[in-house]
C-alpha cells in the first residue's frame, strides 16, 4: 500500500512520513523542490511538483493507493485542495485523509478556516472514502518563541482567557497514519485535541515553571497593533490579517474542547495525547542543552 504525502517536508508531513514507514506503508513524498540529502529515509520515493500544477499532481498519483492531503496557509488553498482531491478521485484512489482545523465550521470569518470547511464539505460529498482530521493549536508553534521567552520573558501569543484546544504534531501524524493504514476510519471526522487547554495566563505560568524565570503574558487587547506587528516582520499582509481574525475569534469565543473529544482521540491513538505542558518541559530541556 502506497501513500502520497503532500506537505511532506513540513511540520506535520515530516512526522507522518516516519509514522507511515513505522506501520509498513510505502511512502511517496510530494515536494516542490528536490529535498536535501537525508531529509527522508532511503525507502521514501520523491515526486516533484506543485499543488497548483494538475500535471505534476497527476504524475505523482500514479501507482498510489491513498492520499494524505495537507494544504499550507496559501491564498489559493481552496483551489489547491480541490484540484488534488479531484485528481485523486479521478485516479481511483482508495482513501484520502484531509488535514483540516478544529472547529472549522465555527470560525468561517477566518479565511483559512473557511477554505478548509469548504474542502471538508466537498470531500464529504465527493464519494471517495475519506477521513477528516481537525487538529487544535499546534504545541510545536511555540518553538518560534524561544527569543522572547528566554530573553525578555514574555509570552506574546494573544491566546486569551477562555482556553484553546492544543495538540502535539506527533499525535497528529500518528492519527493520520492510523487512518491510512487501518480499517474503520472511512467517513469519520476526528477532533485532535489533548486534555489540557491553553490560555495566555496559563501559558505564561507554564513557561515560568519550566524555564525557572518569570514569564509575563503580553495580553490580547489591541488586535490592530498585533496585525501591524505581524506585518512588520515581513509576513504577507493577507497572512497577518488571517491570523489577526483567528486570534481575535479565539479571544472572543474561545476554542475549547470537551472531555469526550479528548477521549475519542485517545481511543484512536491507543494512548493519551501529549499535553501542552509536557511539550513545554521537553522544549525547555532542549533549549537548555543547545
ZATOR-64414 format. One record per residue (C-alpha): residue in one letter; residue number from 0; x, y, z. Coordinates in pm, 1 decimal. Layout:
! ZATOR-64414
res,n,xx,yy,zz
a,NUM,X,Y,Z
...
This chain:
! ZATOR-64414
res,n,xx,yy,zz
x,0,0.0,0.0,0.0
x,1,149.3,330.5,-110.9
x,2,57.4,673.1,29.4
x,3,124.4,1007.8,-135.8
x,4,203.6,1265.8,132.7
x,5,160.6,1633.0,47.5
x,6,344.2,1882.4,266.1
x,7,595.2,1606.4,330.6
x,8,880.4,1832.4,442.6
x,9,662.7,2038.7,677.5
x,10,593.4,2015.8,1048.9
x,11,317.6,1755.3,1019.4
x,12,422.7,1586.0,696.5
x,13,774.8,1503.7,809.0
x,14,639.0,1331.9,1119.7
x,15,377.4,1148.6,913.9
x,16,638.2,1008.1,676.2
x,17,811.7,847.0,974.6
x,18,484.9,720.4,1122.9
x,19,376.2,560.8,793.8
x,20,710.0,385.7,748.8
x,21,683.9,250.1,1103.0
x,22,347.1,99.7,1008.2
x,23,488.5,-69.0,699.8
x,24,341.9,161.7,435.7
x,25,524.6,266.5,121.3
x,26,557.8,645.0,103.9
x,27,586.7,888.8,-183.6
x,28,664.7,1244.7,-75.1
x,29,525.0,1527.4,-286.8
x,30,759.5,1828.2,-272.9
x,31,807.6,2147.3,-470.1
x,32,1187.4,2126.0,-456.4
x,33,1434.2,1841.4,-451.7
x,34,1481.5,1758.8,-80.9
x,35,1825.3,1793.0,68.7
x,36,2010.8,1462.9,117.8
x,37,1898.8,1296.7,438.9
x,38,1561.8,1470.8,450.3
x,39,1382.9,1138.2,411.9
x,40,1485.2,776.7,473.5
x,41,1606.5,598.6,160.5
x,42,1281.9,399.2,139.7
x,43,1082.5,714.2,60.7
x,44,1009.7,796.0,-303.2
x,45,1008.0,1160.3,-404.0
x,46,774.2,1323.6,-653.0
x,47,848.8,1680.9,-755.1
x,48,555.5,1905.9,-829.6
x,49,322.3,2174.2,-710.0
x,50,-37.8,2166.6,-593.4
x,51,-109.5,2448.5,-838.9
x,52,0.1,2221.9,-1126.1
x,53,-250.4,1945.9,-1214.8
x,54,0.1,1777.9,-1448.1
x,55,254.7,1720.0,-1172.5
x,56,-16.9,1605.6,-931.1
x,57,-146.9,1354.4,-1184.5
x,58,201.8,1216.1,-1232.9
x,59,262.0,1190.7,-857.1
x,60,-63.2,998.0,-808.4
x,61,33.7,718.5,-1048.3
x,62,66.7,388.8,-862.9
x,63,-56.9,539.1,-536.6
x,64,-334.3,386.1,-325.4
x,65,-409.7,661.7,-73.3
x,66,-354.6,1034.7,-25.3
x,67,-269.5,1249.1,273.8
x,68,-388.3,1596.6,179.7
x,69,-238.5,1892.3,364.3
x,70,-252.5,2241.6,218.9
x,71,-39.7,2516.1,368.1
x,72,-172.7,2859.6,453.3
x,73,-174.1,2996.3,98.5
x,74,-415.4,3236.0,-74.6
x,75,-541.2,2968.2,-314.3
x,76,-578.8,2695.8,-50.9
x,77,-929.7,2602.9,-165.0
x,78,-825.3,2565.5,-530.3
x,79,-518.2,2358.9,-444.8
x,80,-712.3,2123.1,-220.7
x,81,-998.3,2064.1,-462.9
x,82,-757.9,2013.3,-752.5
x,83,-561.4,1746.9,-566.0
x,84,-877.8,1582.9,-435.9
x,85,-1043.8,1579.5,-777.3
x,86,-740.6,1424.2,-943.4
x,87,-708.4,1163.9,-667.3
x,88,-1071.8,1068.1,-720.2
x,89,-1019.8,1051.1,-1097.0
x,90,-718.2,824.0,-1041.2
x,91,-932.0,585.8,-835.9
x,92,-753.1,617.8,-504.0
x,93,-893.6,413.3,-217.8
x,94,-884.3,679.9,54.4
x,95,-797.0,1041.2,133.6
x,96,-711.0,1173.9,477.9
x,97,-753.6,1550.9,487.7
x,98,-597.4,1776.1,749.7
x,99,-846.5,2047.8,839.2
x,100,-865.5,2251.5,1161.0
x,101,-1057.0,2225.2,1488.9
x,102,-1397.4,2396.5,1474.2
x,103,-1350.7,2489.5,1108.3
x,104,-1725.2,2544.4,1079.0
x,105,-1740.9,2786.7,1374.2
x,106,-1481.2,3039.9,1259.2
x,107,-1583.9,3093.0,899.4
x,108,-1473.5,3457.5,909.9
x,109,-1112.6,3332.0,928.7
x,110,-1002.2,3284.7,566.0
x,111,-813.7,2959.2,609.8
x,112,-1086.4,2811.8,833.7
x,113,-1348.0,2897.1,572.8
x,114,-1140.7,2736.5,298.3
x,115,-1084.9,2419.9,499.2
x,116,-1452.1,2384.5,586.3
x,117,-1548.9,2421.7,220.0
x,118,-1299.3,2147.4,132.3
x,119,-1437.0,1926.1,411.2
x,120,-1785.4,1956.3,263.4
x,121,-1662.8,1880.1,-88.4
x,122,-1483.0,1569.7,39.4
x,123,-1788.6,1451.7,234.9
x,124,-1999.0,1478.7,-80.7
x,125,-1731.9,1360.8,-322.0
x,126,-1783.8,987.3,-298.7
x,127,-1426.6,876.8,-223.9
x,128,-1360.8,712.6,115.3
x,129,-1217.1,976.6,347.9
x,130,-1108.5,1069.8,697.7
x,131,-1106.5,1430.7,813.9
x,132,-871.4,1533.7,1093.8
x,133,-939.4,1853.6,1286.5
x,134,-636.7,1948.1,1498.4
x,135,-627.5,2222.4,1758.8
x,136,-344.0,2470.9,1813.9
x,137,-8.0,2305.7,1746.0
x,138,210.5,2281.4,2056.6
x,139,508.6,2293.4,1818.9
x,140,416.0,2652.4,1726.3
x,141,592.9,2753.1,2045.7
x,142,934.7,2665.3,1904.7
x,143,947.5,3005.5,1736.6
x,144,900.4,3181.2,2073.2
x,145,1243.8,3096.9,2210.2
x,146,1389.4,3450.7,2171.2
x,147,1109.5,3624.2,2363.6
x,148,1062.3,3353.7,2625.7
x,149,1429.1,3304.9,2709.0
x,150,1514.2,3674.0,2655.5
x,151,1274.6,3940.4,2788.8
x,152,1046.4,3675.3,2938.2
x,153,720.8,3742.2,2756.1
x,154,456.4,3504.9,2622.2
x,155,341.1,3703.8,2316.4
x,156,63.5,3488.4,2165.4
x,157,-279.8,3651.9,2223.6
x,158,-434.7,3325.1,2336.7
x,159,-697.1,3486.7,2559.4
x,160,-850.1,3353.7,2878.6
x,161,-1118.8,3111.9,2757.2
x,162,-896.8,2820.5,2654.9
x,163,-761.6,2691.9,2324.4
x,164,-758.2,2326.2,2225.5
x,165,-399.7,2207.2,2179.7
x,166,-239.9,1909.3,2006.4
x,167,113.3,1778.3,1961.8
x,168,213.5,1737.4,1597.0
x,169,345.8,1388.4,1665.1
x,170,-2.5,1282.4,1772.5
x,171,-149.3,1435.6,1455.7
x,172,92.8,1230.3,1248.6
x,173,12.4,913.4,1438.0
x,174,-361.9,968.9,1392.1
x,175,-314.1,1029.6,1020.1
x,176,-100.9,717.1,983.7
x,177,-363.8,509.6,1165.2
x,178,-638.6,642.5,938.3
x,179,-435.9,549.9,630.0
x,180,-313.5,205.9,735.2
x,181,-602.4,50.2,927.6
x,182,-971.7,-14.2,872.7
x,183,-1270.3,154.6,1030.7
x,184,-1194.0,521.4,966.8
x,185,-1377.4,586.5,641.3
x,186,-1637.2,861.4,671.6
x,187,-1505.0,968.4,1012.9
x,188,-1413.4,1317.2,1134.5
x,189,-1181.3,1325.7,1435.4
x,190,-1108.7,1621.7,1661.0
x,191,-741.3,1605.1,1755.5
x,192,-723.3,1771.0,2096.1
x,193,-546.3,1696.5,2423.7
x,194,-684.2,1713.6,2775.9
x,195,-504.2,2037.6,2860.2
x,196,-614.1,2364.5,2702.4
x,197,-405.7,2676.2,2651.1
x,198,-472.0,3028.9,2776.0
x,199,-245.2,3331.0,2776.8
x,200,-203.2,3346.6,3155.6
x,201,-179.8,2967.5,3173.7
x,202,94.3,2955.3,2912.4
x,203,289.6,3225.7,3098.4
x,204,262.4,3020.6,3418.3
x,205,373.8,2702.3,3240.4
x,206,677.7,2870.1,3088.0
x,207,765.3,3037.3,3417.6
x,208,777.5,2691.3,3574.8
x,209,975.9,2508.5,3306.8
x,210,1221.4,2792.2,3240.7
x,211,1266.7,2885.6,3605.0
x,212,1209.4,3255.2,3542.1
x,213,916.2,3495.3,3546.8
x,214,725.7,3497.6,3219.3
x,215,460.2,3765.0,3165.4
x,216,160.4,3733.0,2934.7
x,217,162.5,4016.2,2679.5
x,218,-216.4,4034.7,2675.8
x,219,-473.6,4048.5,2399.6
x,220,-624.5,4395.9,2397.8
x,221,-511.7,4556.0,2071.3
x,222,-552.9,4345.5,1759.4
x,223,-477.9,4635.8,1526.6
x,224,-133.6,4653.7,1685.7
x,225,-98.6,4273.8,1672.8
x,226,-171.5,4269.8,1299.2
x,227,67.9,4559.2,1236.5
x,228,341.6,4383.0,1432.5
x,229,300.0,4069.5,1221.5
x,230,330.8,4273.8,902.9
x,231,643.3,4444.3,1037.7
x,232,819.4,4105.5,1049.8
x,233,781.7,4069.5,672.8
x,234,474.7,3847.1,693.2
x,235,243.1,3893.9,391.9
x,236,-44.8,4127.8,474.8
x,237,-307.9,3866.6,394.4
x,238,-149.2,3620.9,641.3
x,239,-127.5,3888.5,910.6
x,240,-496.8,3964.8,862.9
x,241,-587.9,3595.2,866.8
x,242,-404.7,3539.7,1196.4
x,243,-546.6,3857.3,1346.3
x,244,-904.3,3746.8,1275.2
x,245,-828.9,3396.7,1403.7
x,246,-684.3,3504.9,1738.1
x,247,-949.0,3771.3,1782.5
x,248,-1209.5,3498.3,1741.4
x,249,-1027.1,3281.6,1993.7
x,250,-1024.8,3563.4,2248.5
x,251,-1391.5,3644.0,2196.3
x,252,-1528.9,3287.1,2176.0
x,253,-1253.8,3051.2,2282.6
x,254,-1150.8,2728.7,2110.1
x,255,-1227.8,2488.2,2391.2
x,256,-1267.3,2113.4,2356.6
x,257,-1464.8,1857.9,2555.0
x,258,-1364.3,1553.0,2756.7
x,259,-1548.7,1337.9,2501.9
x,260,-1339.5,1474.8,2215.6
x,261,-1015.6,1408.4,2403.0
x,262,-1129.7,1057.3,2498.3
x,263,-1221.9,978.9,2136.4
x,264,-879.8,1098.9,2021.5
x,265,-711.0,888.0,2289.6
x,266,-909.1,584.7,2173.7
x,267,-791.0,643.6,1816.7
x,268,-427.2,670.7,1927.7
x,269,-441.4,394.3,2187.3
x,270,-287.8,628.7,2444.6
x,271,-348.9,969.5,2597.4
x,272,-247.7,1257.0,2368.2
x,273,52.0,1463.1,2472.7
x,274,-22.8,1782.7,2663.6
x,275,97.8,2140.4,2619.5
x,276,285.7,2139.8,2949.9
x,277,465.7,1813.2,2871.0
x,278,582.3,1957.9,2539.2
x,279,691.1,2279.8,2712.0
x,280,903.1,2076.0,2955.0
x,281,1056.7,1885.5,2664.5
x,282,1129.5,2204.7,2470.7
x,283,1280.5,2382.6,2771.7
x,284,1524.6,2094.0,2819.0
x,285,1610.9,2104.7,2450.3
x,286,1679.9,2478.6,2466.1
x,287,1891.4,2440.4,2780.8
x,288,2103.4,2171.3,2616.0
x,289,2157.7,2368.3,2293.3
